[in-house]
Structures are given as structure tokens and as C-alpha cells.
Amino acid sequence: MKYNFDEIVNRNGTYSVKWDGGELLKAMGLTDRFDEETLPLFTADMDLPVPQPLIEALHKTVDHRIFGYSIFPAEYYEAIQHWFKKRHDWEIKKEEIVYCPGTVYATNIAVKALTNPGDGVIIQRPVYPPFTRAIVENDRTLLNNALICDEDGYYTIDFEDFEAKAKDEKTKMFILCNPHNPTGRIFKEDELKKLSDICAKYNVILVADEIHGDIIRCNQSFTPIVKVADQTDHIITFTAINKTFNLAGLHCTNVIISNLELRKKFSDAIGMKSASPFTVAALISVYRDGEEWLEQLKEYLDGTMEWIVGFIKENMPKVKVRIPEGTYVMWMDFSGYGISPKEVHDRIYNRANVLLQDGVMFGKEGLEFQRICIPSPRPIIKEAFARIAREFEDLQ
């Protein structure tokens, strides 16, 4: 079927953090203004309706009228195996799959279960803020292998610095984000192999957050790191339906661990975790019947990104932005205006009444950046950028 992603679905009153969480966001210091006119584009969930087969599967679950404790049936594992074999030629064994109720939770479990207080953990800033919290709040040592940004906003890895940090005997883990949030890089196979080789050489556990791996541009390809690694015993991979199919509220991350010892430590640290019947039904549905929807979504997101780049070039030429290779976030550099990050924030969040994410949240490397999540109906995106552009007209 043909999906209409331009349809605006009113999410007010649905317990949405994005649309109903104004008081929480103000209390957290993310914004001073949040009202009925706010356009929130700060968080990585979609304002787009999910695949029709998924809706039908969840209706079937509701119609049963009993929502007790659930098992993971064979169909659950088979759906995961089918999806990754078909899309990435990745053979996953059933016993390698560990359910976890969320990727942030899984990150914290990995850090606590597989490293000790004081151990070094490498991340690549600017990067998803919960990586930092998982390290610092668990008393590990944060090691920043900052990505290198060229004049065109393209990010690459500083391998010399990475190896210097990895070979320190106190370094025990590296958390990779691929596709990278917020820069949008999809790391190439030779980059991934080199990262894996270095980690294997120095006995560093490699935790690969690949939950954006399905959300890539139509002219791009994504390769799971285990497909290019010479060995995989040191690799743990996070996969999820949450980003791909807009199911963050159903809490479903699947962690793939081939190493039995690491898998046991990780599983023991999680303890017994069961998903709701809605989560189980959702995963089986989307991995079996969600591909048509996903391909249409990717085309729609590509079109939105092309529109954004064109609009910025014409109306806000001092902003540097490029179409990301993967993810549905865009990373915008406002340094060309020569004003403080605080003033940039005020013009966007308070005057334009558009809620984004200040880049400094991703590390000091993002100080003059803003991150926007764009999987909303295009009319909302166009209105948001029109508002923002008006607040920068005096600086063009």
C-alpha cells in the first residue's frame, strides 16, 4: 500500500514526551518556552504513522483482552534472523540474541557488567549523550576519540588517537555509534575493520550501537561491523525496531553476542526481563511485513532532507549542513553567524518556538551546532524552518 507521510497526526494528549512533556523539558533546562504553538523536533521518534500490518497485529493483541506475562516464541527469533539475513546477509544464531528493554539500558548494562570502576571506555564525540552518562555515572573513565570534521562538515576517525587510547591497559571498552548520531556518518567497511582489528589487538570490548542501521539514504548501504571483522568474540551489537519503525514506546532492543562468556555476563546483569505481548507481536509483524513501509519512509526522509538543504542554502546560507548518510537527524553548524550559542538557542527555541537539541549536549565539539530530528510530516518541517529563518533574517 501507499503511505501518506504528509498526514499530520495530532499527538497531543497521548502521553508523548515530545508533544506533552513541556513541563518536564523546562524542568530539565532544555528550553524556557513550551506552549501549544511549540514545534518539538528534538527527540528521535517519528510523527509518522506506523506500518498497517503492525496496526493490525496490535489490534489482534488488544482483541484478545488478556495481557499477561509473555514468552519469546520461535517466531520472534525467526523474524530477527530473517530480517538481518535478508537485508545484511548476517546469519544470527538464536542463542546469540538477548532481549533488553531499550538501548540506553543495554549500554549501561554493558558498561557495568563488562568493565570495572576506573576502567577506560572510548567514545567518539560529538555523540549521543547517554553514552557519556553510562560511562561517567558508573564511575568509568571517559576517553574521547573525537571525530575530525572538515570544512564541508564531513567527519572521519582519528585512528592514531584511537589506537593510542585503545592500547592503554586501563582501556576495556569502545562504544561505536554506526550510523553515527548526530553526524550521520555511515562508517565504511575499511574503517569498521580497522576499529575492530585495533580493539581485538588490545583486548578491548567493542559495543556497536547499530540501531539506526535501517534508516539510511536510498543511495547508501550499511554494513554491520561483524560482517567485516576478522573475529567477533569481542563484539556486542545493539539492534532495535524502535528507530526503524517508530516503536520507542514498546521498549525492544535485541543485543547480539556471539561470545558465550560475554553473553552470560551481560544476561546475568540484566536478570529476567520479559517483553509485553504488544512488543512481541510488534517485532514479529514489522520484521516480517514492514519492509514496504520502510522503503517508502526512506524515500520520504530523503525528500525532506533535500528540501531542508535547499531551503537553508537559499534562506540561511551561513548555516552549514549536509545530508547525512544515515539516521533521520541533521547536524547544523550555526558558527557562520558569529553570535554566541546562547543567542542561537534563544532565536530558535524562544523566538521561533522550535525545539531542537543544543549541540553541546553531544560534547564540546558540538558547541555551535544544533541537532534536528526530521521524521515529521513535511508541512511541519517547512513551518519550523520558516520560523527559524525569520529569526535570522537580520544576520544574513
N, C-alpha and C positions, 0 to 999 in steps of 0.2 A: 504494500500500500504506500501511498504518497503522504508524507507527513508535512504538516503546515507549522513550521517553526516560527513563523511570524505571529502566530496566535499569542495574545497576551493573556496569561492565566493569572488571576488575582490570587496572590499568596498571603495576603493579609488575613490574620485570624487563623492561620494554620500551624501555629507554634514554630514558625520559621525564625531561626536566628537572624537570617538575612533581612527579613521584612518586618518581624515583630520584636526584634531584640534591641531596640533603640536604647532602653534604659541600661541594659547590660553593657552595650558598647560604649555608652558615655561613662559608665562607672569604671570601665577598663581603661579609659583615657584614649580611646581610638578616635573619638570625634566629640565635638562640643554640640553639634546640631544633628538632630534626628527627628523628623516630623513626617506628616502624611505626604509631603512633597519630595522627600529624600529618595534618590535613586541609589540603592546599595549595590555596588559592583565589586565588593571587596573579598568575598569568600568563594571558595571553589566548589560551589554547587550550581546547578543549572536552573534557569527559569523556563525550562522547556519540558513538555510532556514526554513521558517515557514510552517505550515500545508497546504497541497494542497487545501483543501476546503476553507481555508481562502483566498488563492490567487484567487480562482475562485469567491468568494464573492466580493473581492475588484475590480476585473476586471468587474464584473457586475455593480458595483457602478460607475466605470470610464465610462463604455459604455453608461451610462445614459446621460452623458455630462453636467449635471447641478448639482452644488454643493452648494445649498443654505442652509439656516438655517434648523436645523434638530430637530425633536422631539425624545422622547424616547418612542417607541411604546410598546405595550403589550409584544411583542416578546422579547424585551430587558430584561424586568424584569423576564419574564418566563425563559429565558436562565440562568440568575443568580440563580434563585430559583432551577431550575433543577440540575445545576452543584453541588451546595452545599448540596442539599438533597441527591443526588446520591453518592457523594464522602465522605460526612461527616455526613449524616443523620441530617443536620441542616435545620430546617424549617425557612425560612426567609420570612417575610411579605413584600409585595410590598412597603407599606408606610414607611418601615424602611430603604429603600435604598436611599442614597443621592449620586448623581454623583459629582465627583470632578476631575479636570484635573491634577491629579498627587498626589502621596503620600506625597512628601515633602511639597507641597502646603497645603494638608489636615492637615499635622502635625502643620504647622504654624497657620492655621485657628483654629484648636482645642485649641492650647495654647492661642491665642489671644481672642477667643470667650468665653472660659470656665474658664479662670483664670484671675487674675488681676496683674498688675505690682507689683513685690516684692514677689508674691506667690512662694512657692517651688514646683519644678517639679522633680520627681525622674527618673533617667535613670540608666542603668546597663552597665557601661564601662568594657571592650572596646566595643564600639557600634557605629553604623552608624553615621558619623559626622553631618549630618543635624539635628539630634535630639538636639545636643548641640547648634547649631546655632539657632534653633527655640526657645530655652529657653533664651539664653544669649542676642540675638539680639532683643528680645521682652521684655527685662527688667524683666524677671523672675529669680528666684534663682535656680541655678542648684544644685541638690542633687544627688551625685553619690553613688549608691549602687553597688560597684564594684563586679563583679563576682569573684569567687575564682577558681584559676587554680591549679590543682595538677601536680605532676611530669610527668604525661603522657599527659598533655595538655587538660585534661577534665575539663570543667567549671561547677560550681554549684553556687547556690544562697546563699548569706549570709542573712538568714531570720531574724536573730536577729537585724542586722543593718537595714534591710528593714523596719521592724516594728517600730524601733526607729525613723526612718525618717518619716514614714507614720503617726505616731501619733502626730507629731508636728502640732499644729493648723494652722501653716502657709503653710503646705503642702496640695496642692489641686489636684495634678495630678501625675500619673505614666505612663510613656510611655514604654510599653513592646514590645520587638522585638522577635517574635517567628514564625518560626525558627530564631535563633539569628544570626545576621550579625555583626561581622565576624566569630564568634567562631563555628558556625554550629550546636549549640545545638538545639534539639527539646525538649522543656521542657515537663516533664512527667505530667500526669493528676493530681497527688497529689501536684506537685509543682504549677501548674496553679491554682488549687483550693485554695491553701494556699495564693497565691498572691491575688486572688480575694477576699477571706474572709477578709484579712487584709485591703484591700482598702475599702471594704464595711463597715467594722467596724469603720473606721476613716473618712468616707465620702470623700474618695479620688477617683477622676475620673480615670478610667483605660482605657487608649488608647492602643489598641492592634494592632500593625503593623504585620499582618499575610500575607503579600504579597508574601512571599517565601513558603507559606504553600503547594503548589502543587509540589515544587521542593524538593523532599525528596528521600532518598535512597530506593531502591526496597524492602529492608528488614525492613523498618521503617514505622511507621504510625504517622499521625499528627492529633491532636485534637484541634479544635477552642476552645478558652477559655470559650466562652459562653456555650459550651456543658457540662462543669464540674462545672460551677459557680452555687451556690445556688440561686443567684439572678443576674439579668443582667442590672438593671436600671443604674448602674454606669459604664457600659462597652460600649465603642465605638470600632468597629473593622474596620480596613482598609483591603480591599480585592482588587485585581487587576489582569488584564490579562497581564500586562506589563512584569513581570518577567517570568511567566509561558510560554507565547507564543511569547516572543521576540517582544513586541509591545510598547516599551517605547516611541517611536516617535508618537504614537497615543493618548497618554495622557488620560488614562482611569483608574481611581480609583473609586471604589464604597465603600462608607462608610455605615456601618450597625449600626443603632442607634435605640434601642427599646424604650428608654426613650423619650417621646414626648417633654418634656421641653428642654432636651439637643439637641434633633434633631432640634427644632425650632431655638435655639441659633446658632447652627452650620450652618444651612441652611441660616439664615438671614445674618450671617457673610460672607458666600460665595457670596450671591447675585445670580442673574440669570446667570447660566452657561449652555451653550449648547455644545454638542459634535459635531464633524464633521460627515457627513454621513458615512465616512470611519470608524470612531470609532464605531458607532452604528452597522454597518454591520459586523465589525471585532468581536465585543463581541458576537453577536448572533451566528456567524459562529463557533468560537473556543469553546464556551461553549456547542454547540450542536454537533460538529463534530471533535473536536480536541483531544479527549481522546486517540485515537490510536497513534497519533503522540507523545503525551506526554509520554505514556508508553515506546515507543521506545527511546525517548530522555533520560528518566531516566536511562534506561539500558546503553545507550552510556556514559552518565556522570559518572555512577558507574564504567564503564570500564576505563575511563580516570583517575579517582581518584585512582583506584587500580594501574594503571601503574605509576602514579606520586609517590605514596608511595613506590612502589618497586624501582623506579629509585633513589629516594632520599636515601633510605636505602643502596643501593649499591654504589652510587656515591657521596653523600653528607651526610654521616652518622651523622654529627654533627648538622644537621637541624632536629628539632622536628616537626613532622606534623602527623595529624591523619585524617582519612576520616570523614568528618562532617556528622552528622545525616540528616541535611537538608541544603538547599541553594546550589548554584554552586560556592561558594567561598571556598578557602582553606587558612588556617591561619598558617603561617610558622614561627617558632621560630629559629632565627639565633644566639641566645646568645652563643651557644656552641663554636663559633669560637673565642670568646674573643676579637673581634675587635669592634670599635665604630659603632653605627647605621649609621653614616655618611659614613664610609668606606663600609659598606654593601650596602648602597644606590649606591655609586659610582661604585662598582663592577657590580651591576645588571643593573642600569639604563644607565650609561655612557659607561662602558666597554663591557658588554654583549649586550647592546642596547635592553633591555627588560624592558618595562614599567609596573611596578606593583603599589602598593599603600603602602606607608610607614605606619607601624602600629601605629605610634604615632598620626596619624590623628584621630584614634579611641579612643584616650585618652592616658595618660601616661602609662597605663597598657600595651599598645602595642608597647612601645618604641623599643624593639628589635625584633619586628615581621615584616613580610611582608604579605600583602593580595594579593592573585591572584584570578582572575575570570577565570574559566576554560572552559566555554561553547564555545569553538572554535574547529574546526576540529583537530583531534588528531595529524596530522603531524605538525601543528603549535605549539601545546603544546610540542611536543617532541623536536622540534627545539629550543624553548625557554629554556627548561631545559638543553639541551645540551650546549647551550651558557652559561647559568648561572654556570653550573658545571665546565666548563673550567676556569672560573674566580675565582673559589675557590680551584682549584687543589693544589695550593701551601700551603693551610692551612689544608689539610686532614691529 
